[in-house]
Amino acid sequence: MALGGRPLVGLLLYVFTFYFYAPGSWWGNDLPDLRWSLLSALVTLVAIYVRENKSRNNDPLLSVYPQKPDFFSLTENKLFLSFVIWVWIQTLWASSPAYHSEYAFMATKFLLLLFLMHKALVDEKSVIAFVVVNLLGCGYFGWISFSEHQGGRFESVPTPGLNDGNLLGLHMMPILLLGSFLLLCDFSKRKFLLAFPIVLTLFAILQTQSRGAMVGLIIGALLAFLFRPHKLRAQIYLYILLASVAAIRLVPPDLIDRLSQAAGPEELRDESADSRIVIVKAQYEMFKQAPIQGYGHRGTLILSPYYIDDTYLTGKSDSRYRGSHNLLMSLLVDFGLIGASFYLGIIFVFIKRLFSIRRSILQLANGNLSILYMAGSSALVALMVSSMFSNSLRLEIDILLIGLLSATYCLIRANHQFLDSANHSGGEQNNHLELRSQDG
C-alpha cells in the first residue's frame, strides 16, 4: 500500500516498529534480523517519490490535499537543520568523539523523520491516524504493565531507549494528552473505544512512578484548560472528573510516597531528588567554562568526575560517572548557547503560534485541527517541563510532537488561505453583480 503512493502507510509502519519492536519481543525471535525502522523509513521515502510522480502527472486523486509549503521554508525545520549542522561541526572538538558521532547520526535520522512526517501528514485524517497509532502503541505498553509487571517501578518494555521508568513515563505522558483530546474531536462514532488504550496508558505512567511525568502531565492539562473551546467546555469538565477518578483508583502507593519525599523538607528528601540538584549545580559550572561551543554529546557524563562529588557518582570504582537528568542543562553543556538556541527556538515557535491562533481555537474555527494543535502544544510544553527532571534528549517523542504540530499548523494555515481566497472570490463576484445591476 505504501509503495503504491501512500506515504502515511509507511509512516505508520515506522511507528508500529517502534512500539512493537521485533528484536526485543518474544514473537520476533523467528523473524529476520532487519533494521525494521530503517526499512520502514526507506519504504516511506519511496512512497513519497511515487506520490510526487503521480502529482506531476496530475493524478485527480491527489487534488483533494491542500498545498503544503516546502519543508525547509518552515521556521521549525530551518532551526532543526541548523541544530543538526551545528552538532556535526562540534565533532571537531567534542569531549567524546564516539558518543558525539553517535548522536550526530541520530539527529540526522530525526531530521529525516521530520521530513517523512511533513510529506505523509497531508490532511486531518492522516494527523488523527498518526495520533491513534501512537496511542495504541502506548496502550500496548500499558498492557505489558498490567499483565506482566509484578511490582515496584514499571521500566521494562521491548523498545530500545525506553529501559528506564522516567524515560518511559516521559514518552507516554504526551501521547496520553494527545489521545485524550481525540475524544473531543468529531471524526468517528467509535472514537470512545480509544478510552481503553487511554486508561492503559495512564495506568502504565502511574506504574513508572515518574514524578517528572506527573508534574508535566498536570502542567500540560492546565495549559490545555486555558485554551478550552467554548462549545466543548461541558465535555471537558466531565472528562476531567472521569480522569481524576481513574487516577485516584489507579495511583500506586509507592508513587504517593515518592511524591511526598520530593516535596518534603530537606532532611526527608530522597537521594534521587537530592542528586538532581547537585548535578544541575555542577552542570552550571561546566557551562560557564564553555558557554558558546559546548562539550559535545554526553558532556555532563564525561566531565562529572571533575565537578561532582564521588558520593553522587555511579559505576565501578575505576570508572564512576553521572549523567544528566535535565534537558535544558544538557543542551547548554553539550551544545552551548548556539545549539541550545536552535532547539529551544523550535519550542518557542510553536508556543507563539498557539497564542496567535488562540481565538480560532476557542471558537473551533478549524474544527478538529484546532483541538489537535491545542493538545499537541500542551503535550510539548508538558514534555519540556518533565524533561527538567529527566533528560529526554535521545527520545523520539519531541520529534514526533514537532512534526505533528508542524503538519497541523500547515493544515490550519491552508484552511485560512482557502477561506480568504473564497471570500475574495465571493467579493469579486458580488461586485460584478452589483456593477451589472447598475448597468441595467
C-alpha positions in Angstrom: 0.0 0.0 0.0 2.8 2.4 0.8 4.8 1.7 -2.3 1.7 2.4 -4.3 2.0 6.1 -3.3 0.6 6.3 0.2 3.4 7.6 2.5 1.1 7.6 5.5 1.1 3.8 5.5 4.9 3.8 5.6 5.0 6.4 8.4 2.5 4.3 10.4 4.7 1.3 9.8 7.6 3.2 11.2 5.6 4.0 14.4 4.4 0.4 14.6 8.0 -0.9 14.5 8.9 1.5 17.3 6.3 0.2 19.8 6.2 -3.5 18.6 10.0 -3.8 18.4 10.6 -7.3 17.0 14.1 -8.0 18.2 13.1 -7.2 21.8 9.8 -9.2 21.8 9.4 -13.0 22.2 7.4 -13.2 19.0 10.2 -11.6 17.0 12.7 -14.4 17.5 11.7 -16.2 14.3 11.7 -13.0 12.2 14.7 -11.9 10.0 17.3 -9.7 11.7 16.5 -6.5 9.8 16.7 -2.8 10.6 12.9 -2.5 10.8 12.8 1.3 11.5 15.2 2.0 8.7 13.3 -0.3 6.3 10.1 1.5 7.1 11.7 4.9 6.5 13.0 3.7 3.1 9.6 2.4 2.2 8.1 5.8 3.1 10.7 7.6 1.0 9.8 5.5 -2.0 6.1 6.1 -1.3 6.7 9.9 -1.3 8.6 9.7 -4.6 5.7 7.7 -6.2 3.1 10.1 -4.9 5.1 13.1 -6.1 5.4 11.5 -9.5 1.7 11.0 -9.6 1.2 14.6 -8.6 3.4 15.8 -11.5 1.1 13.7 -13.8 -1.9 15.5 -12.4 -3.4 12.5 -10.7 -7.0 13.6 -9.8 -6.9 11.6 -6.5 -4.2 14.0 -5.1 -6.2 17.2 -5.8 -8.1 16.8 -2.5 -4.9 17.5 -0.5 -4.1 21.1 0.4 -0.8 22.5 -0.9 1.8 22.4 1.9 4.8 24.7 1.9 8.3 23.4 1.1 9.9 21.5 4.0 12.7 24.0 4.6 10.5 27.0 4.2 9.1 26.4 7.7 10.9 28.0 10.6 11.0 25.0 12.8 12.6 22.9 10.1 15.2 25.5 9.4 16.1 25.6 13.1 16.4 21.9 13.3 18.5 21.7 10.2 20.8 24.4 11.8 20.9 22.3 15.0 22.0 19.2 13.1 24.7 21.1 11.2 25.9 22.6 14.5 26.1 19.1 16.0 28.2 17.8 13.1 30.5 20.9 13.4 31.0 20.0 17.1 32.6 16.7 16.1 35.8 18.8 15.7 36.2 19.3 19.4 33.7 17.0 21.2 34.9 15.6 24.5 33.8 12.1 23.5 34.0 11.7 19.6 32.3 8.3 19.9 29.3 9.5 21.9 29.0 12.7 19.8 29.2 11.0 16.4 26.5 8.6 17.5 24.2 11.4 18.4 25.1 13.3 15.2 23.8 10.4 13.2 20.7 10.2 15.5 20.0 13.9 15.0 20.3 13.4 11.2 17.8 10.5 11.5 15.4 12.8 13.4 15.6 15.3 10.6 14.7 12.6 8.1 11.8 11.6 10.4 10.5 15.3 10.4 10.7 15.2 6.6 8.7 12.0 6.4 6.0 13.4 8.7 5.9 16.6 6.7 5.2 14.6 3.5 2.9 12.0 5.0 0.6 14.1 7.2 -1.2 15.9 4.5 -4.7 16.1 5.8 -6.8 15.9 9.0 -7.4 12.2 8.6 -3.7 11.4 8.4 -3.0 13.5 11.5 -5.6 11.7 13.5 -4.4 8.3 12.3 -0.9 9.2 13.4 -2.1 10.1 16.9 -4.3 7.0 17.2 -1.4 4.6 16.2 0.9 6.2 18.8 -1.9 5.9 21.4 -2.4 2.2 20.6 1.3 1.7 21.0 1.3 3.3 24.4 -1.8 1.2 25.2 0.3 -1.8 24.4 2.9 -0.7 26.9 0.1 -0.3 29.4 -1.0 -3.9 28.7 2.5 -5.1 29.3 2.5 -3.3 32.6 -0.9 -4.7 33.5 -0.3 -8.3 32.5 3.4 -8.8 33.2 4.6 -6.3 35.7 5.0 -7.9 39.2 5.7 -4.9 41.5 7.9 -2.0 42.0 8.6 0.5 39.2 7.5 -0.3 35.7 10.5 0.2 33.4 10.7 -2.7 31.1 9.4 -2.6 27.5 10.9 -4.2 24.4 11.6 -0.8 22.7 15.2 0.3 22.9 15.9 3.6 24.6 12.9 3.2 27.0 14.6 0.9 29.6 14.1 3.5 32.4 11.0 4.3 34.3 11.4 8.1 33.9 12.1 8.0 30.2 9.2 5.6 29.7 6.9 7.9 31.5 8.2 10.9 29.5 7.4 9.2 26.3 3.9 8.0 27.2 2.7 11.2 29.0 2.5 13.5 25.9 0.7 10.7 24.0 -1.8 10.4 26.8 -2.6 14.1 26.5 -2.9 13.9 22.7 -5.0 10.8 22.8 -7.4 12.1 25.5 -8.2 15.1 23.3 -9.2 12.9 20.5 -12.3 12.2 22.4 -13.3 15.8 21.8 -12.8 15.5 18.1 -15.6 14.8 15.6 -14.2 12.0 13.4 -15.9 8.7 14.2 -18.7 7.3 16.2 -16.3 4.7 17.5 -13.9 7.2 19.0 -14.9 6.2 22.5 -13.2 2.9 22.0 -10.0 4.8 22.5 -10.8 5.0 26.2 -9.3 1.6 26.6 -5.8 2.5 25.4 -6.1 5.8 27.2 -6.8 4.1 30.5 -4.0 1.5 29.9 -1.5 4.3 29.1 -2.5 6.2 32.3 -2.0 3.0 34.3 1.4 2.5 32.8 2.5 6.1 33.5 1.4 5.7 37.1 3.3 2.4 37.4 6.5 4.0 36.2 6.3 6.2 39.4 7.9 9.1 37.4 7.4 12.3 39.4 8.6 14.3 36.5 6.0 12.8 34.2 3.2 13.5 36.7 4.3 17.2 37.1 4.4 17.6 33.3 1.0 16.0 32.9 -0.5 18.4 35.3 1.1 21.4 33.7 0.1 20.3 30.2 -3.5 19.7 31.3 -3.7 23.2 32.9 -2.4 24.8 29.7 -4.9 23.0 27.6 -7.6 24.0 30.1 -6.8 27.7 29.4 -7.4 27.1 25.7 -10.6 25.0 26.0 -13.1 25.8 23.2 -16.4 27.4 24.3 -18.5 24.7 22.7 -16.7 21.8 24.4 -16.4 23.1 28.0 -19.1 20.8 29.4 -17.4 17.7 27.9 -14.0 18.8 29.1 -15.3 19.2 32.7 -16.9 15.7 32.5 -13.6 14.2 31.2 -11.6 16.0 33.9 -13.9 14.4 36.5 -13.6 10.9 35.0 -9.8 11.3 34.7 -9.5 12.3 38.3 -11.5 9.3 39.5 -9.4 7.0 37.3 -6.1 8.4 38.5 -7.2 8.1 42.2 -8.2 4.5 41.6 -5.0 3.6 39.7 -2.3 5.5 41.5 0.1 3.1 43.3 1.0 3.8 47.0 4.7 3.9 46.1 4.1 6.9 43.8 2.5 8.8 46.6 5.5 8.1 48.8 7.9 9.3 46.2 5.9 12.5 45.6 5.8 13.2 49.4 9.5 12.7 49.7 10.4 15.0 46.8 8.1 17.8 48.2 9.0 17.3 51.8 11.6 19.1 53.9 15.3 18.7 53.0 16.0 16.2 55.7 13.3 13.9 54.3 14.2 14.4 50.6 15.2 11.1 49.0 18.6 10.6 47.4 17.3 10.7 43.8 15.8 14.2 44.2 18.8 15.5 46.1 21.3 14.2 43.5 19.4 16.1 40.7 20.1 19.4 42.5 23.7 18.5 42.8 24.0 17.6 39.2 22.3 20.8 38.0 24.7 22.9 40.0 27.7 21.0 38.6 26.3 21.5 35.0 26.1 25.2 35.6 29.8 25.2 36.4 30.6 23.1 33.3 28.5 25.5 31.1 30.5 28.6 32.4 33.7 27.0 31.1 32.4 26.6 27.5 29.2 28.7 27.2 29.3 29.2 23.4 30.6 26.0 21.8 29.7 23.3 24.4 31.5 20.0 25.1 29.6 17.7 22.7 27.0 15.0 23.4 27.3 13.4 26.9 29.4 16.3 28.1 28.0 16.0 31.6 28.8 12.3 31.8 32.4 12.8 30.7 33.1 15.8 33.0 31.1 14.5 36.0 34.2 13.1 37.9 35.7 16.6 37.9 32.6 18.5 39.0 30.5 16.1 41.1 31.4 14.6 44.5 32.1 10.9 44.3 29.2 10.2 46.6 26.8 11.0 43.8 28.6 9.2 41.0 27.6 5.7 39.9 29.6 2.8 38.5 32.7 0.8 39.4 35.5 2.3 41.4 37.7 2.8 38.4 35.0 4.4 36.2 32.5 6.3 38.1 30.3 8.9 36.3 26.9 10.6 36.5 24.7 11.5 33.5 22.4 14.5 33.1 18.8 14.5 34.4 17.8 17.9 33.0 17.2 18.6 29.3 17.9 22.3 29.5 21.2 21.9 31.2 22.1 19.1 28.8 21.5 21.4 25.9 23.7 24.1 27.4 26.5 21.8 28.4 26.5 19.6 25.3 25.8 22.1 22.6 26.4 25.5 24.2 24.3 28.6 23.6 24.4 28.2 19.9 22.9 24.6 19.8 20.6 25.3 22.7 19.2 28.4 20.9 18.3 26.3 17.8 16.5 23.7 19.8 14.7 26.0 22.2 13.8 28.3 19.3 11.7 25.4 17.8 9.7 25.2 21.1 9.2 29.0 21.1 7.9 28.9 17.5 5.0 26.5 18.4 4.1 28.3 21.6 4.0 31.6 19.8 1.7 30.1 17.2 -0.5 28.7 19.9 -1.2 32.1 21.2 -1.5 33.6 17.7 -4.4 31.3 16.9 -6.0 31.3 20.4 -9.2 32.9 19.2 -9.7 30.3 16.4 -9.1 27.6 19.0 -11.6 29.0 21.4 -14.2 29.3 18.6 -13.2 25.9 17.0 -12.7 27.8 13.7 -10.7 24.9 12.3 -12.7 22.0 13.9 -10.5 19.0 14.8 -7.3 20.7 13.8 -7.8 23.4 16.5 -8.2 20.7 19.1 -5.2 18.8 17.9 -3.0 21.8 17.8 -4.0 22.8 21.3 -3.4 19.3 22.6 -0.1 18.9 20.8 1.2 22.3 22.1 0.1 21.3 25.6 1.9 17.9 25.2 5.1 19.6 24.0 5.1 22.0 27.0 4.4 19.1 29.3 7.3 17.2 27.8 9.6 20.2 28.3 8.5 20.5 31.9 9.0 16.8 32.6 12.4 16.9 30.9 13.7 19.2 33.6 13.6 16.1 35.8 14.8 13.6 33.3 16.9 14.1 30.2 14.8 13.3 27.1 17.4 14.4 24.5 17.7 10.9 23.0 14.0 10.2 22.9 11.9 10.5 19.7 8.8 11.9 21.4 9.9 15.5 20.9 10.4 14.9 17.2 7.0 13.2 16.9 5.4 16.3 18.6 7.3 18.8 16.5 6.4 17.0 13.2 2.8 16.6 14.3 2.4 20.3 15.3 4.2 21.5 12.1 1.8 19.4 9.9 -1.3 20.5 11.9 -0.3 24.2 11.7 0.3 23.9 7.9 -3.2 22.5 7.5 -4.7 25.3 9.6 -2.9 27.9 7.6 -4.0 26.2 4.3 -7.7 26.3 5.6 -7.3 30.1 6.3 -5.8 30.7 2.9 -8.7 28.7 1.3 -11.3 30.7 3.2 -9.6 34.0 2.4 -9.5 33.0 -1.3 -13.1 32.0 -1.2 -14.1 35.2 0.5 -12.1 37.3 -2.0 -13.7 35.4 -5.0 -17.1 35.9 -3.4 -16.5 39.6 -3.0 -15.4 40.0 -6.6 -18.5 38.1 -7.7 -20.7 40.3 -5.6 -19.1 43.4 -7.0 -19.5 42.1 -10.6 -23.2 41.5 -10.0 -23.6 45.0 -8.4 -22.0 46.6 -11.5 -24.3 44.6 -13.8 -27.3 45.8 -11.8 -26.1 49.4 -12.1 -25.6 49.0 -15.8 -29.1 47.6 -16.2 
